[in-house]
Amino acid sequence: MFKTIRPLYTGTLTWNSKIKRVDEKAAKNQIKTAQVAYFEVEGKKVQVMTHVTINFTKFEDMELFEKAYKEAVASLPKPQ
């Protein structure tokens, strides 16, 4: 979770979670992420990969989030 005044973003990271900057919208300080989400469907837990677009008001906040996201993913163990 990345916090400013309120929670900005919550997700479940796995070793294969991805993040990238949206270059065509550089003025919006926008990034896209992909991570795992879990849903209950008819009493069963279903795992899906979700894509989220996040806008930042400051470029520095986006860089900080991107760095923390990459460090968190890198620290996760890869499956055997």
SEFIZA-3560 file (N, C-alpha, C; in Angstrom, 3 decimals):
REM SEFIZA-3560
<numar><xx>0.853</xx><yy>-1.169</yy><zz>0.000</zz><atom>N</atom></numar>
<numar><xx>0.000</xx><yy>0.000</yy><zz>0.000</zz><atom>CA</atom></numar>
<numar><xx>0.902</xx><yy>1.236</yy><zz>0.000</zz><atom>C</atom></numar>
<numar><xx>0.578</xx><yy>2.173</yy><zz>-0.819</zz><atom>N</atom></numar>
<numar><xx>1.284</xx><yy>3.447</yy><zz>-0.891</zz><atom>CA</atom></numar>
<numar><xx>0.355</xx><yy>4.498</yy><zz>-0.314</zz><atom>C</atom></numar>
<numar><xx>0.812</xx><yy>5.238</yy><zz>0.688</zz><atom>N</atom></numar>
<numar><xx>-0.073</xx><yy>6.196</yy><zz>1.350</zz><atom>CA</atom></numar>
<numar><xx>0.403</xx><yy>7.617</yy><zz>1.158</zz><atom>C</atom></numar>
<numar><xx>-0.544</xx><yy>8.478</yy><zz>0.958</zz><atom>N</atom></numar>
<numar><xx>-0.316</xx><yy>9.912</yy><zz>1.050</zz><atom>CA</atom></numar>
<numar><xx>-1.206</xx><yy>10.348</yy><zz>2.194</zz><atom>C</atom></numar>
<numar><xx>-2.230</xx><yy>11.127</yy><zz>1.935</zz><atom>N</atom></numar>
<numar><xx>-3.180</xx><yy>11.494</yy><zz>2.979</zz><atom>CA</atom></numar>
<numar><xx>-4.127</xx><yy>10.328</yy><zz>3.241</zz><atom>C</atom></numar>
<numar><xx>-4.502</xx><yy>9.639</yy><zz>2.194</zz><atom>N</atom></numar>
<numar><xx>-5.368</xx><yy>8.460</yy><zz>2.300</zz><atom>CA</atom></numar>
<numar><xx>-4.719</xx><yy>7.351</yy><zz>1.480</zz><atom>C</atom></numar>
<numar><xx>-5.126</xx><yy>6.098</yy><zz>1.666</zz><atom>N</atom></numar>
<numar><xx>-4.538</xx><yy>5.031</yy><zz>0.845</zz><atom>CA</atom></numar>
<numar><xx>-4.737</xx><yy>5.340</yy><zz>-0.647</zz><atom>C</atom></numar>
<numar><xx>-3.644</xx><yy>5.313</yy><zz>-1.376</zz><atom>N</atom></numar>
<numar><xx>-3.693</xx><yy>5.630</yy><zz>-2.790</zz><atom>CA</atom></numar>
<numar><xx>-3.890</xx><yy>4.382</yy><zz>-3.628</zz><atom>C</atom></numar>
<numar><xx>-3.330</xx><yy>3.285</yy><zz>-3.179</zz><atom>N</atom></numar>
<numar><xx>-3.306</xx><yy>2.099</yy><zz>-4.006</zz><atom>CA</atom></numar>
<numar><xx>-3.131</xx><yy>0.872</yy><zz>-3.131</zz><atom>C</atom></numar>
<numar><xx>-3.906</xx><yy>-0.170</yy><zz>-3.362</zz><atom>N</atom></numar>
<numar><xx>-3.763</xx><yy>-1.433</yy><zz>-2.649</zz><atom>CA</atom></numar>
<numar><xx>-3.816</xx><yy>-2.563</yy><zz>-3.656</zz><atom>C</atom></numar>
<numar><xx>-2.896</xx><yy>-3.506</yy><zz>-3.573</zz><atom>N</atom></numar>
<numar><xx>-2.884</xx><yy>-4.638</yy><zz>-4.500</zz><atom>CA</atom></numar>
<numar><xx>-2.077</xx><yy>-5.782</yy><zz>-3.914</zz><atom>C</atom></numar>
<numar><xx>-2.200</xx><yy>-6.967</yy><zz>-4.485</zz><atom>N</atom></numar>
<numar><xx>-1.433</xx><yy>-8.129</yy><zz>-4.073</zz><atom>CA</atom></numar>
<numar><xx>-0.326</xx><yy>-8.341</yy><zz>-5.093</zz><atom>C</atom></numar>
<numar><xx>0.909</xx><yy>-8.154</yy><zz>-4.672</zz><atom>N</atom></numar>
<numar><xx>2.032</xx><yy>-8.298</yy><zz>-5.576</zz><atom>CA</atom></numar>
<numar><xx>2.518</xx><yy>-9.736</yy><zz>-5.607</zz><atom>C</atom></numar>
<numar><xx>2.929</xx><yy>-10.171</yy><zz>-6.778</zz><atom>N</atom></numar>
<numar><xx>3.576</xx><yy>-11.474</yy><zz>-6.940</zz><atom>CA</atom></numar>
<numar><xx>4.890</xx><yy>-11.235</yy><zz>-7.669</zz><atom>C</atom></numar>
<numar><xx>5.703</xx><yy>-12.266</yy><zz>-7.803</zz><atom>N</atom></numar>
<numar><xx>7.013</xx><yy>-12.131</yy><zz>-8.431</zz><atom>CA</atom></numar>
<numar><xx>6.916</xx><yy>-11.658</yy><zz>-9.877</zz><atom>C</atom></numar>
<numar><xx>5.756</xx><yy>-11.839</yy><zz>-10.529</zz><atom>N</atom></numar>
<numar><xx>5.622</xx><yy>-11.433</yy><zz>-11.926</zz><atom>CA</atom></numar>
<numar><xx>4.758</xx><yy>-10.179</yy><zz>-12.114</zz><atom>C</atom></numar>
<numar><xx>4.539</xx><yy>-9.401</yy><zz>-11.051</zz><atom>N</atom></numar>
<numar><xx>3.811</xx><yy>-8.136</yy><zz>-11.173</zz><atom>CA</atom></numar>
<numar><xx>4.632</xx><yy>-7.160</yy><zz>-12.006</zz><atom>C</atom></numar>
<numar><xx>3.949</xx><yy>-6.326</yy><zz>-12.759</zz><atom>N</atom></numar>
<numar><xx>4.624</xx><yy>-5.414</yy><zz>-13.689</zz><atom>CA</atom></numar>
<numar><xx>4.219</xx><yy>-3.965</yy><zz>-13.419</zz><atom>C</atom></numar>
<numar><xx>5.092</xx><yy>-3.052</yy><zz>-13.829</zz><atom>N</atom></numar>
<numar><xx>4.812</xx><yy>-1.621</yy><zz>-13.757</zz><atom>CA</atom></numar>
<numar><xx>5.480</xx><yy>-0.949</yy><zz>-14.949</zz><atom>C</atom></numar>
<numar><xx>4.799</xx><yy>0.054</yy><zz>-15.530</zz><atom>N</atom></numar>
<numar><xx>5.410</xx><yy>0.818</yy><zz>-16.616</zz><atom>CA</atom></numar>
<numar><xx>4.809</xx><yy>2.211</yy><zz>-16.650</zz><atom>C</atom></numar>
<numar><xx>5.613</xx><yy>3.142</yy><zz>-17.120</zz><atom>N</atom></numar>
<numar><xx>5.139</xx><yy>4.522</yy><zz>-17.286</zz><atom>CA</atom></numar>
<numar><xx>4.344</xx><yy>4.617</yy><zz>-18.577</zz><atom>C</atom></numar>
<numar><xx>3.351</xx><yy>5.479</yy><zz>-18.575</zz><atom>N</atom></numar>
<numar><xx>2.561</xx><yy>5.722</yy><zz>-19.779</zz><atom>CA</atom></numar>
<numar><xx>3.181</xx><yy>6.948</yy><zz>-20.449</zz><atom>C</atom></numar>
<numar><xx>4.074</xx><yy>6.696</yy><zz>-21.398</zz><atom>N</atom></numar>
<numar><xx>4.824</xx><yy>7.780</yy><zz>-22.031</zz><atom>CA</atom></numar>
<numar><xx>3.938</xx><yy>8.748</yy><zz>-22.795</zz><atom>C</atom></numar>
<numar><xx>2.884</xx><yy>8.250</yy><zz>-23.422</zz><atom>N</atom></numar>
<numar><xx>2.026</xx><yy>9.137</yy><zz>-24.198</zz><atom>CA</atom></numar>
<numar><xx>1.221</xx><yy>10.096</yy><zz>-23.316</zz><atom>C</atom></numar>
<numar><xx>1.189</xx><yy>9.852</yy><zz>-22.007</zz><atom>N</atom></numar>
<numar><xx>0.494</xx><yy>10.743</yy><zz>-21.073</zz><atom>CA</atom></numar>
<numar><xx>1.465</xx><yy>11.219</yy><zz>-19.994</zz><atom>C</atom></numar>
<numar><xx>2.662</xx><yy>11.596</yy><zz>-20.411</zz><atom>N</atom></numar>
<numar><xx>3.712</xx><yy>11.993</yy><zz>-19.470</zz><atom>CA</atom></numar>
<numar><xx>3.299</xx><yy>13.199</yy><zz>-18.628</zz><atom>C</atom></numar>
<numar><xx>2.508</xx><yy>14.098</yy><zz>-19.188</zz><atom>N</atom></numar>
<numar><xx>2.078</xx><yy>15.289</yy><zz>-18.442</zz><atom>CA</atom></numar>
<numar><xx>1.158</xx><yy>14.930</yy><zz>-17.275</zz><atom>C</atom></numar>
<numar><xx>0.501</xx><yy>13.773</yy><zz>-17.344</zz><atom>N</atom></numar>
<numar><xx>-0.396</xx><yy>13.345</yy><zz>-16.267</zz><atom>CA</atom></numar>
<numar><xx>0.327</xx><yy>12.557</yy><zz>-15.181</zz><atom>C</atom></numar>
<numar><xx>1.630</xx><yy>12.296</yy><zz>-15.365</zz><atom>N</atom></numar>
<numar><xx>2.382</xx><yy>11.471</yy><zz>-14.413</zz><atom>CA</atom></numar>
<numar><xx>1.633</xx><yy>10.167</yy><zz>-14.170</zz><atom>C</atom></numar>
<numar><xx>1.446</xx><yy>9.401</yy><zz>-15.209</zz><atom>N</atom></numar>
<numar><xx>0.608</xx><yy>8.208</yy><zz>-15.166</zz><atom>CA</atom></numar>
<numar><xx>1.445</xx><yy>6.941</yy><zz>-15.342</zz><atom>C</atom></numar>
<numar><xx>1.124</xx><yy>5.927</yy><zz>-14.518</zz><atom>N</atom></numar>
<numar><xx>1.740</xx><yy>4.616</yy><zz>-14.675</zz><atom>CA</atom></numar>
<numar><xx>0.657</xx><yy>3.558</yy><zz>-14.704</zz><atom>C</atom></numar>
<numar><xx>1.002</xx><yy>2.402</yy><zz>-15.269</zz><atom>N</atom></numar>
<numar><xx>0.105</xx><yy>1.247</yy><zz>-15.289</zz><atom>CA</atom></numar>
<numar><xx>0.780</xx><yy>0.113</yy><zz>-14.540</zz><atom>C</atom></numar>
<numar><xx>-0.022</xx><yy>-0.622</yy><zz>-13.783</zz><atom>N</atom></numar>
<numar><xx>0.496</xx><yy>-1.769</yy><zz>-13.049</zz><atom>CA</atom></numar>
<numar><xx>-0.338</xx><yy>-3.001</yy><zz>-13.368</zz><atom>C</atom></numar>
<numar><xx>0.252</xx><yy>-4.146</yy><zz>-13.140</zz><atom>N</atom></numar>
<numar><xx>-0.456</xx><yy>-5.418</yy><zz>-13.285</zz><atom>CA</atom></numar>
<numar><xx>-0.103</xx><yy>-6.272</yy><zz>-12.072</zz><atom>C</atom></numar>
<numar><xx>-1.113</xx><yy>-6.777</yy><zz>-11.385</zz><atom>N</atom></numar>
<numar><xx>-0.916</xx><yy>-7.602</yy><zz>-10.208</zz><atom>CA</atom></numar>
<numar><xx>-2.107</xx><yy>-8.529</yy><zz>-10.025</zz><atom>C</atom></numar>
<numar><xx>-2.012</xx><yy>-9.391</yy><zz>-9.041</zz><atom>N</atom></numar>
<numar><xx>-3.041</xx><yy>-10.395</yy><zz>-8.800</zz><atom>CA</atom></numar>
<numar><xx>-4.156</xx><yy>-9.829</yy><zz>-7.933</zz><atom>C</atom></numar>
<numar><xx>-5.391</xx><yy>-10.165</yy><zz>-8.286</zz><atom>N</atom></numar>
<numar><xx>-6.556</xx><yy>-9.832</yy><zz>-7.465</zz><atom>CA</atom></numar>
<numar><xx>-7.341</xx><yy>-11.123</yy><zz>-7.227</zz><atom>C</atom></numar>
<numar><xx>-8.009</xx><yy>-11.192</yy><zz>-6.108</zz><atom>N</atom></numar>
<numar><xx>-8.817</xx><yy>-12.363</yy><zz>-5.761</zz><atom>CA</atom></numar>
<numar><xx>-10.271</xx><yy>-11.966</yy><zz>-5.626</zz><atom>C</atom></numar>
<numar><xx>-11.160</xx><yy>-12.772</yy><zz>-6.180</zz><atom>N</atom></numar>
<numar><xx>-12.598</xx><yy>-12.533</yy><zz>-6.113</zz><atom>CA</atom></numar>
<numar><xx>-13.299</xx><yy>-13.802</yy><zz>-5.662</zz><atom>C</atom></numar>
<numar><xx>-14.427</xx><yy>-13.641</yy><zz>-4.984</zz><atom>N</atom></numar>
<numar><xx>-15.280</xx><yy>-14.776</yy><zz>-4.609</zz><atom>CA</atom></numar>
<numar><xx>-16.342</xx><yy>-14.942</yy><zz>-5.687</zz><atom>C</atom></numar>
<numar><xx>-16.390</xx><yy>-16.113</yy><zz>-6.302</zz><atom>N</atom></numar>
<numar><xx>-17.402</xx><yy>-16.417</yy><zz>-7.305</zz><atom>CA</atom></numar>
<numar><xx>-18.043</xx><yy>-17.740</yy><zz>-6.916</zz><atom>C</atom></numar>
<numar><xx>-19.302</xx><yy>-17.682</yy><zz>-6.559</zz><atom>N</atom></numar>
<numar><xx>-20.060</xx><yy>-18.870</yy><zz>-6.152</zz><atom>CA</atom></numar>
<numar><xx>-19.337</xx><yy>-19.658</yy><zz>-5.062</zz><atom>C</atom></numar>
<numar><xx>-18.802</xx><yy>-18.931</yy><zz>-4.087</zz><atom>N</atom></numar>
<numar><xx>-18.147</xx><yy>-19.568</yy><zz>-2.949</zz><atom>CA</atom></numar>
<numar><xx>-16.720</xx><yy>-20.018</yy><zz>-3.207</zz><atom>C</atom></numar>
<numar><xx>-16.199</xx><yy>-19.805</yy><zz>-4.404</zz><atom>N</atom></numar>
<numar><xx>-14.826</xx><yy>-20.197</yy><zz>-4.734</zz><atom>CA</atom></numar>
<numar><xx>-13.969</xx><yy>-18.950</yy><zz>-4.909</zz><atom>C</atom></numar>
<numar><xx>-12.730</xx><yy>-19.050</yy><zz>-4.463</zz><atom>N</atom></numar>
<numar><xx>-11.797</xx><yy>-17.942</yy><zz>-4.616</zz><atom>CA</atom></numar>
<numar><xx>-11.167</xx><yy>-18.027</yy><zz>-6.012</zz><atom>C</atom></numar>
<numar><xx>-11.326</xx><yy>-16.964</yy><zz>-6.797</zz><atom>N</atom></numar>
<numar><xx>-10.816</xx><yy>-16.923</yy><zz>-8.162</zz><atom>CA</atom></numar>
<numar><xx>-9.684</xx><yy>-15.908</yy><zz>-8.233</zz><atom>C</atom></numar>
<numar><xx>-8.582</xx><yy>-16.308</yy><zz>-8.859</zz><atom>N</atom></numar>
<numar><xx>-7.423</xx><yy>-15.440</yy><zz>-8.991</zz><atom>CA</atom></numar>
<numar><xx>-7.348</xx><yy>-14.915</yy><zz>-10.424</zz><atom>C</atom></numar>
<numar><xx>-7.218</xx><yy>-13.602</yy><zz>-10.584</zz><atom>N</atom></numar>
<numar><xx>-7.084</xx><yy>-12.988</yy><zz>-11.905</zz><atom>CA</atom></numar>
<numar><xx>-5.997</xx><yy>-11.917</yy><zz>-11.862</zz><atom>C</atom></numar>
<numar><xx>-5.412</xx><yy>-11.644</yy><zz>-13.020</zz><atom>N</atom></numar>
<numar><xx>-4.436</xx><yy>-10.566</yy><zz>-13.140</zz><atom>CA</atom></numar>
<numar><xx>-5.205</xx><yy>-9.282</yy><zz>-13.441</zz><atom>C</atom></numar>
<numar><xx>-4.990</xx><yy>-8.248</yy><zz>-12.665</zz><atom>N</atom></numar>
<numar><xx>-5.695</xx><yy>-6.983</yy><zz>-12.870</zz><atom>CA</atom></numar>
<numar><xx>-4.725</xx><yy>-5.917</yy><zz>-13.349</zz><atom>C</atom></numar>
<numar><xx>-5.249</xx><yy>-4.973</yy><zz>-14.096</zz><atom>N</atom></numar>
<numar><xx>-4.467</xx><yy>-3.847</yy><zz>-14.596</zz><atom>CA</atom></numar>
<numar><xx>-5.046</xx><yy>-2.566</yy><zz>-14.019</zz><atom>C</atom></numar>
<numar><xx>-4.176</xx><yy>-1.732</yy><zz>-13.487</zz><atom>N</atom></numar>
<numar><xx>-4.608</xx><yy>-0.497</yy><zz>-12.847</zz><atom>CA</atom></numar>
<numar><xx>-3.791</xx><yy>0.659</yy><zz>-13.414</zz><atom>C</atom></numar>
<numar><xx>-4.463</xx><yy>1.751</yy><zz>-13.719</zz><atom>N</atom></numar>
<numar><xx>-3.795</xx><yy>2.981</yy><zz>-14.139</zz><atom>CA</atom></numar>
<numar><xx>-3.851</xx><yy>3.965</yy><zz>-12.983</zz><atom>C</atom></numar>
<numar><xx>-2.698</xx><yy>4.520</yy><zz>-12.633</zz><atom>N</atom></numar>
<numar><xx>-2.603</xx><yy>5.413</yy><zz>-11.481</zz><atom>CA</atom></numar>
<numar><xx>-2.054</xx><yy>6.758</yy><zz>-11.946</zz><atom>C</atom></numar>
<numar><xx>-2.750</xx><yy>7.835</yy><zz>-11.594</zz><atom>N</atom></numar>
<numar><xx>-2.302</xx><yy>9.198</yy><zz>-11.895</zz><atom>CA</atom></numar>
<numar><xx>-1.714</xx><yy>9.817</yy><zz>-10.633</zz><atom>C</atom></numar>
<numar><xx>-0.626</xx><yy>10.551</yy><zz>-10.793</zz><atom>N</atom></numar>
<numar><xx>0.019</xx><yy>11.244</yy><zz>-9.692</zz><atom>CA</atom></numar>
<numar><xx>0.014</xx><yy>12.739</yy><zz>-9.963</zz><atom>C</atom></numar>
<numar><xx>-0.085</xx><yy>13.540</yy><zz>-8.904</zz><atom>N</atom></numar>
<numar><xx>-0.053</xx><yy>14.985</yy><zz>-9.086</zz><atom>CA</atom></numar>
<numar><xx>1.383</xx><yy>15.486</yy><zz>-9.243</zz><atom>C</atom></numar>
<numar><xx>2.340</xx><yy>14.781</yy><zz>-8.638</zz><atom>N</atom></numar>
<numar><xx>3.744</xx><yy>15.186</yy><zz>-8.727</zz><atom>CA</atom></numar>
<numar><xx>4.574</xx><yy>14.073</yy><zz>-9.354</zz><atom>C</atom></numar>
<numar><xx>5.528</xx><yy>14.461</yy><zz>-10.173</zz><atom>N</atom></numar>
<numar><xx>6.437</xx><yy>13.510</yy><zz>-10.799</zz><atom>CA</atom></numar>
<numar><xx>7.245</xx><yy>12.764</yy><zz>-9.738</zz><atom>C</atom></numar>
<numar><xx>7.653</xx><yy>13.474</yy><zz>-8.683</zz><atom>N</atom></numar>
<numar><xx>8.443</xx><yy>12.862</yy><zz>-7.614</zz><atom>CA</atom></numar>
<numar><xx>7.668</xx><yy>11.747</yy><zz>-6.911</zz><atom>C</atom></numar>
<numar><xx>6.359</xx><yy>11.942</yy><zz>-6.706</zz><atom>N</atom></numar>
<numar><xx>5.528</xx><yy>10.907</yy><zz>-6.085</zz><atom>CA</atom></numar>
<numar><xx>5.471</xx><yy>9.669</yy><zz>-6.978</zz><atom>C</atom></numar>
<numar><xx>5.363</xx><yy>9.881</yy><zz>-8.281</zz><atom>N</atom></numar>
<numar><xx>5.323</xx><yy>8.764</yy><zz>-9.210</zz><atom>CA</atom></numar>
<numar><xx>6.635</xx><yy>7.989</yy><zz>-9.174</zz><atom>C</atom></numar>
<numar><xx>7.753</xx><yy>8.700</yy><zz>-9.164</zz><atom>N</atom></numar>
<numar><xx>9.056</xx><yy>8.045</yy><zz>-9.097</zz><atom>CA</atom></numar>
<numar><xx>9.218</xx><yy>7.252</yy><zz>-7.804</zz><atom>C</atom></numar>
<numar><xx>8.775</xx><yy>7.826</yy><zz>-6.692</zz><atom>N</atom></numar>
<numar><xx>8.868</xx><yy>7.156</yy><zz>-5.396</zz><atom>CA</atom></numar>
<numar><xx>8.021</xx><yy>5.885</yy><zz>-5.383</zz><atom>C</atom></numar>
<numar><xx>6.797</xx><yy>5.979</yy><zz>-5.906</zz><atom>N</atom></numar>
<numar><xx>5.922</xx><yy>4.822</yy><zz>-5.976</zz><atom>CA</atom></numar>
<numar><xx>6.530</xx><yy>3.742</yy><zz>-6.871</zz><atom>C</atom></numar>
<numar><xx>7.041</xx><yy>4.151</yy><zz>-8.029</zz><atom>N</atom></numar>
<numar><xx>7.640</xx><yy>3.209</yy><zz>-8.978</zz><atom>CA</atom></numar>
<numar><xx>8.830</xx><yy>2.479</yy><zz>-8.346</zz><atom>C</atom></numar>
<numar><xx>9.663</xx><yy>3.199</yy><zz>-7.628</zz><atom>N</atom></numar>
<numar><xx>10.822</xx><yy>2.602</yy><zz>-6.966</zz><atom>CA</atom></numar>
<numar><xx>10.383</xx><yy>1.605</yy><zz>-5.890</zz><atom>C</atom></numar>
<numar><xx>9.421</xx><yy>2.004</yy><zz>-5.053</zz><atom>N</atom></numar>
<numar><xx>8.929</xx><yy>1.118</yy><zz>-3.990</zz><atom>CA</atom></numar>
<numar><xx>8.267</xx><yy>-0.134</yy><zz>-4.579</zz><atom>C</atom></numar>
<numar><xx>7.517</xx><yy>0.036</yy><zz>-5.665</zz><atom>N</atom></numar>
<numar><xx>6.844</xx><yy>-1.090</yy><zz>-6.323</zz><atom>CA</atom></numar>
<numar><xx>7.881</xx><yy>-2.090</yy><zz>-6.846</zz><atom>C</atom></numar>
<numar><xx>8.901</xx><yy>-1.595</yy><zz>-7.539</zz><atom>N</atom></numar>
<numar><xx>9.934</xx><yy>-2.470</yy><zz>-8.085</zz><atom>CA</atom></numar>
<numar><xx>10.713</xx><yy>-3.179</yy><zz>-6.990</zz><atom>C</atom></numar>
<numar><xx>11.026</xx><yy>-2.473</yy><zz>-5.905</zz><atom>N</atom></numar>
<numar><xx>11.735</xx><yy>-3.096</yy><zz>-4.777</zz><atom>CA</atom></numar>
<numar><xx>10.891</xx><yy>-4.185</yy><zz>-4.130</zz><atom>C</atom></numar>
<numar><xx>9.592</xx><yy>-3.926</yy><zz>-3.973</zz><atom>N</atom></numar>
<numar><xx>8.694</xx><yy>-4.918</yy><zz>-3.375</zz><atom>CA</atom></numar>
<numar><xx>8.602</xx><yy>-6.171</yy><zz>-4.239</zz><atom>C</atom></numar>
<numar><xx>8.467</xx><yy>-5.995</yy><zz>-5.538</zz><atom>N</atom></numar>
<numar><xx>8.383</xx><yy>-7.149</yy><zz>-6.452</zz><atom>CA</atom></numar>
<numar><xx>9.692</xx><yy>-7.921</yy><zz>-6.457</zz><atom>C</atom></numar>
<numar><xx>10.817</xx><yy>-7.213</yy><zz>-6.461</zz><atom>N</atom></numar>
<numar><xx>12.124</xx><yy>-7.863</yy><zz>-6.474</zz><atom>CA</atom></numar>
<numar><xx>12.386</xx><yy>-8.680</yy><zz>-5.212</zz><atom>C</atom></numar>
<numar><xx>11.786</xx><yy>-8.260</yy><zz>-4.092</zz><atom>N</atom></numar>
<numar><xx>12.010</xx><yy>-8.959</yy><zz>-2.828</zz><atom>CA</atom></numar>
<numar><xx>11.167</xx><yy>-10.230</yy><zz>-2.682</zz><atom>C</atom></numar>
<numar><xx>10.196</xx><yy>-10.425</yy><zz>-3.563</zz><atom>N</atom></numar>
<numar><xx>9.333</xx><yy>-11.609</yy><zz>-3.474</zz><atom>CA</atom></numar>
<numar><xx>10.029</xx><yy>-12.833</yy><zz>-4.056</zz><atom>C</atom></numar>
<numar><xx>9.832</xx><yy>-14.002</yy><zz>-3.442</zz><atom>N</atom></numar>
<numar><xx>10.465</xx><yy>-15.216</yy><zz>-3.969</zz><atom>CA</atom></numar>
<numar><xx>9.788</xx><yy>-15.688</yy><zz>-5.259</zz><atom>C</atom></numar>
<numar><xx>10.616</xx><yy>-16.194</yy><zz>-6.170</zz><atom>N</atom></numar>
<numar><xx>10.082</xx><yy>-16.765</yy><zz>-7.416</zz><atom>CA</atom></numar>
<numar><xx>9.707</xx><yy>-18.220</yy><zz>-7.145</zz><atom>C</atom></numar>
<numar><xx>8.644</xx><yy>-18.703</yy><zz>-7.799</zz><atom>N</atom></numar>
<numar><xx>8.258</xx><yy>-20.109</yy><zz>-7.584</zz><atom>CA</atom></numar>
<numar><xx>9.320</xx><yy>-21.047</yy><zz>-8.136</zz><atom>C</atom></numar>
<numar><xx>9.409</xx><yy>-22.190</yy><zz>-7.514</zz><atom>N</atom></numar>
<numar><xx>10.409</xx><yy>-23.203</yy><zz>-7.929</zz><atom>CA</atom></numar>
<numar><xx>9.986</xx><yy>-23.961</yy><zz>-9.157</zz><atom>C</atom></numar>
//
